[in-house]
Amino acid sequence: MGTVADVVRRMVTEVFNERDAGRRLTAVEDVFAADITFVDPEGTVSGREAVAAKIGALLAGAPGFVFRLVAPVQEVADLGLDRWQF
């Protein structure tokens, strides 16, 4: 799968920026574990399909917007920290 930084970069570029639902789900299946949980101020969803749908809803509500990393991904042990803009 690559380094932690590779996974974080893929999360932003291949998952959060993918507007095609099929390609996004394929990327989610490749990047995230089956039991992923996504939490934001609007609620919590669990599972790959639910996360892919949640991201799709975020993107649908912001046509033309993209996620982008604004600093190098930092790695500590098996954790990654990214800074991004939408």
Z-matrix of the N, CA and C atoms (Angstrom, degrees):
N
C 1 1.445
C 2 1.516 1 111.09
N 3 1.308 2 119.19 1 -28.86
C 4 1.451 3 121.39 2 179.60
C 5 1.513 4 111.65 3 111.14
N 6 1.311 5 114.68 4 -172.32
C 7 1.456 6 120.67 5 -179.40
C 8 1.531 7 110.13 6 -76.92
N 9 1.318 8 115.19 7 169.59
C 10 1.470 9 120.14 8 175.47
C 11 1.524 10 109.22 9 -57.82
N 12 1.315 11 117.48 10 -43.70
C 13 1.464 12 121.05 11 179.70
C 14 1.524 13 110.90 12 -61.10
N 15 1.332 14 117.33 13 -39.54
C 16 1.466 15 120.60 14 177.41
C 17 1.522 16 111.06 15 -60.83
N 18 1.317 17 116.44 16 -43.84
C 19 1.462 18 120.89 17 -179.52
C 20 1.525 19 110.63 18 -63.89
N 21 1.322 20 117.24 19 -43.65
C 22 1.471 21 120.82 20 179.87
C 23 1.526 22 109.99 21 -63.97
N 24 1.311 23 117.52 22 -43.62
C 25 1.468 24 120.06 23 178.17
C 26 1.526 25 110.88 24 -61.26
N 27 1.322 26 116.69 25 -42.96
C 28 1.475 27 120.53 26 178.69
C 29 1.523 28 110.60 27 -64.27
N 30 1.326 29 116.82 28 -37.70
C 31 1.455 30 120.51 29 178.77
C 32 1.524 31 110.02 30 -58.10
N 33 1.322 32 116.59 31 -44.41
C 34 1.464 33 120.14 32 -178.42
C 35 1.530 34 110.77 33 -73.77
N 36 1.322 35 117.74 34 -49.69
C 37 1.462 36 120.28 35 -171.99
C 38 1.523 37 113.87 36 -79.24
N 39 1.326 38 117.83 37 -39.67
C 40 1.459 39 120.38 38 -173.25
C 41 1.524 40 113.63 39 -98.18
N 42 1.319 41 117.59 40 -22.20
C 43 1.469 42 120.20 41 -178.43
C 44 1.527 43 110.00 42 -103.15
N 45 1.318 44 117.47 43 -62.23
C 46 1.461 45 120.95 44 -173.12
C 47 1.530 46 113.13 45 -71.78
N 48 1.308 47 118.83 46 -18.24
C 49 1.461 48 120.32 47 178.77
C 50 1.518 49 113.18 48 -103.84
N 51 1.313 50 117.56 49 2.80
C 52 1.473 51 119.83 50 -177.95
C 53 1.525 52 110.48 51 -89.18
N 54 1.305 53 116.39 52 114.29
C 55 1.467 54 120.89 53 -177.76
C 56 1.532 55 112.47 54 -87.90
N 57 1.313 56 118.35 55 -18.08
C 58 1.460 57 121.19 56 176.25
C 59 1.529 58 108.65 57 -80.86
N 60 1.341 59 116.33 58 120.51
C 61 1.469 60 120.84 59 -173.96
C 62 1.525 61 113.07 60 -60.04
N 63 1.318 62 118.12 61 -40.32
C 64 1.465 63 120.92 62 -179.77
C 65 1.512 64 112.79 63 -66.29
N 66 1.325 65 115.72 64 -46.18
C 67 1.476 66 119.12 65 178.48
C 68 1.525 67 110.81 66 -66.40
N 69 1.346 68 116.67 67 -36.93
C 70 1.468 69 119.65 68 178.93
C 71 1.525 70 109.98 69 -63.61
N 72 1.327 71 118.00 70 -45.62
C 73 1.467 72 120.37 71 179.55
C 74 1.522 73 110.78 72 -61.82
N 75 1.320 74 117.59 73 -40.54
C 76 1.473 75 120.58 74 176.99
C 77 1.524 76 110.48 75 -60.02
N 78 1.328 77 117.64 76 -44.08
C 79 1.464 78 121.33 77 178.53
C 80 1.527 79 110.93 78 -65.25
N 81 1.325 80 117.29 79 -42.28
C 82 1.471 81 120.81 80 178.00
C 83 1.520 82 109.79 81 -59.36
N 84 1.326 83 117.13 82 -43.58
C 85 1.464 84 120.93 83 179.63
C 86 1.517 85 111.66 84 -63.80
N 87 1.316 86 117.37 85 -30.86
C 88 1.458 87 121.45 86 -179.45
C 89 1.526 88 112.59 87 -82.39
N 90 1.336 89 117.36 88 -32.26
C 91 1.461 90 121.35 89 -172.92
C 92 1.529 91 112.88 90 -93.92
N 93 1.330 92 117.74 91 -36.38
C 94 1.461 93 121.12 92 -171.98
C 95 1.526 94 112.84 93 -109.49
N 96 1.321 95 115.68 94 152.24
C 97 1.467 96 122.00 95 173.65
C 98 1.526 97 109.39 96 -68.76
N 99 1.314 98 116.53 97 156.74
C 100 1.467 99 121.94 98 -177.95
C 101 1.522 100 112.26 99 -59.81
N 102 1.323 101 116.91 100 -30.79
C 103 1.476 102 119.84 101 -176.36
C 104 1.528 103 112.78 102 -97.68
N 105 1.326 104 117.47 103 27.17
C 106 1.467 105 121.19 104 -179.97
C 107 1.526 106 110.88 105 -57.15
N 108 1.326 107 115.29 106 144.07
C 109 1.463 108 122.43 107 172.66
C 110 1.519 109 107.46 108 -125.48
N 111 1.332 110 115.59 109 131.84
C 112 1.461 111 122.82 110 179.63
C 113 1.523 112 107.34 111 -114.92
N 114 1.330 113 115.22 112 129.12
C 115 1.461 114 120.63 113 -178.71
C 116 1.521 115 108.71 114 -124.97
N 117 1.334 116 115.82 115 130.83
C 118 1.457 117 121.10 116 170.92
C 119 1.526 118 107.65 117 -143.75
N 120 1.327 119 118.81 118 177.47
C 121 1.465 120 120.14 119 -176.33
C 122 1.527 121 114.16 120 -59.12
N 123 1.324 122 117.20 121 -20.31
C 124 1.466 123 120.61 122 -178.80
C 125 1.520 124 113.27 123 -87.28
N 126 1.325 125 117.85 124 -10.58
C 127 1.455 126 119.39 125 178.87
C 128 1.508 127 113.02 126 146.41
N 129 1.316 128 114.42 127 -170.25
C 130 1.455 129 123.01 128 -176.84
C 131 1.523 130 108.90 129 -126.73
N 132 1.332 131 116.57 130 134.79
C 133 1.459 132 121.50 131 173.35
C 134 1.520 133 108.05 132 -128.25
N 135 1.326 134 115.90 133 151.04
C 136 1.459 135 121.20 134 -179.22
C 137 1.518 136 110.20 135 -130.78
N 138 1.320 137 114.62 136 145.88
C 139 1.460 138 121.57 137 179.52
C 140 1.513 139 111.60 138 96.39
N 141 1.319 140 115.14 139 151.89
C 142 1.466 141 120.45 140 -174.95
C 143 1.522 142 113.04 141 -61.32
N 144 1.321 143 117.56 142 -46.10
C 145 1.462 144 119.77 143 -177.59
C 146 1.523 145 111.18 144 -64.04
N 147 1.335 146 116.99 145 -40.96
C 148 1.466 147 120.47 146 179.37
C 149 1.520 148 111.15 147 -66.03
N 150 1.329 149 116.96 148 -39.75
C 151 1.463 150 120.28 149 178.41
C 152 1.523 151 110.39 150 -66.41
N 153 1.324 152 117.50 151 -43.36
C 154 1.467 153 120.28 152 178.23
C 155 1.528 154 110.58 153 -60.82
N 156 1.326 155 117.10 154 -40.81
C 157 1.467 156 120.83 155 178.43
C 158 1.521 157 111.17 156 -66.74
N 159 1.321 158 117.53 157 -40.41
C 160 1.463 159 121.68 158 178.40
C 161 1.527 160 110.57 159 -60.62
N 162 1.311 161 116.44 160 -45.76
C 163 1.465 162 120.51 161 178.76
C 164 1.524 163 109.75 162 -63.84
N 165 1.319 164 117.15 163 -39.95
C 166 1.460 165 120.39 164 176.40
C 167 1.517 166 111.87 165 -59.19
N 168 1.330 167 116.88 166 -40.65
C 169 1.466 168 120.79 167 178.59
C 170 1.532 169 110.48 168 -66.07
N 171 1.328 170 116.76 169 -40.35
C 172 1.466 171 119.80 170 176.95
C 173 1.525 172 110.98 171 -59.67
N 174 1.322 173 115.76 172 -46.36
C 175 1.457 174 120.28 173 -178.94
C 176 1.529 175 111.66 174 -67.05
N 177 1.326 176 117.28 175 -38.45
C 178 1.464 177 120.89 176 -179.75
C 179 1.527 178 111.10 177 -63.49
N 180 1.320 179 116.02 178 -31.26
C 181 1.451 180 120.20 179 179.76
C 182 1.514 181 113.99 180 -81.06
N 183 1.330 182 116.74 181 -2.75
C 184 1.465 183 120.36 182 -177.91
C 185 1.526 184 110.20 183 -142.08
N 186 1.343 185 116.84 184 65.58
C 187 1.475 186 118.64 185 -179.17
C 188 1.519 187 111.60 186 -60.17
N 189 1.325 188 114.35 187 136.52
C 190 1.457 189 119.56 188 178.45
C 191 1.519 190 114.48 189 88.72
N 192 1.323 191 117.08 190 -15.09
C 193 1.461 192 120.03 191 179.49
C 194 1.526 193 109.63 192 -84.17
N 195 1.329 194 116.34 193 152.02
C 196 1.464 195 121.94 194 176.50
C 197 1.525 196 109.25 195 -135.36
N 198 1.309 197 114.84 196 152.88
C 199 1.455 198 121.10 197 171.33
C 200 1.518 199 107.15 198 -88.10
N 201 1.337 200 116.70 199 141.34
C 202 1.460 201 118.65 200 175.04
C 203 1.516 202 109.65 201 -148.31
N 204 1.321 203 113.94 202 142.24
C 205 1.454 204 120.31 203 175.11
C 206 1.516 205 108.65 204 -71.16
N 207 1.326 206 117.10 205 138.94
C 208 1.469 207 120.47 206 -179.53
C 209 1.525 208 112.49 207 -115.16
N 210 1.317 209 116.57 208 1.85
C 211 1.465 210 121.60 209 177.58
C 212 1.527 211 107.29 210 -156.40
N 213 1.312 212 117.75 211 159.18
C 214 1.457 213 119.68 212 175.90
C 215 1.536 214 110.79 213 -60.08
N 216 1.314 215 114.91 214 145.73
C 217 1.460 216 120.62 215 176.32
C 218 1.522 217 108.47 216 -69.14
N 219 1.319 218 116.02 217 133.00
C 220 1.461 219 121.34 218 177.04
C 221 1.518 220 108.73 219 -98.75
N 222 1.334 221 116.17 220 139.78
C 223 1.458 222 121.65 221 179.20
C 224 1.520 223 110.17 222 -119.64
N 225 1.320 224 116.01 223 135.51
C 226 1.457 225 122.87 224 171.48
C 227 1.515 226 106.04 225 -137.12
N 228 1.325 227 115.78 226 113.52
C 229 1.468 228 122.18 227 -175.78
C 230 1.529 229 107.89 228 55.83
N 231 1.343 230 117.54 229 -120.96
C 232 1.464 231 119.95 230 -179.24
C 233 1.530 232 112.44 231 -104.64
N 234 1.327 233 116.80 232 23.57
C 235 1.447 234 122.12 233 179.58
C 236 1.523 235 110.68 234 -112.81
N 237 1.318 236 116.25 235 149.17
C 238 1.452 237 121.08 236 177.52
C 239 1.515 238 110.33 237 -126.90
N 240 1.315 239 116.59 238 143.58
C 241 1.452 240 123.06 239 177.72
C 242 1.519 241 107.57 240 -124.61
N 243 1.338 242 115.04 241 125.39
C 244 1.453 243 118.08 242 176.55
C 245 1.517 244 110.95 243 -125.20
N 246 1.318 245 114.56 244 154.32
C 247 1.469 246 121.40 245 173.18
C 248 1.505 247 106.10 246 -117.01
N 249 1.316 248 115.91 247 129.47
C 250 1.445 249 120.07 248 -175.51
C 251 1.514 250 111.05 249 -139.94
N 252 1.326 251 114.32 250 165.15
C 253 1.456 252 122.01 251 174.59
C 254 1.509 253 107.86 252 -127.54
N 255 1.327 254 115.48 253 158.06
C 256 1.459 255 121.12 254 177.65
C 257 1.506 256 107.99 255 -126.88
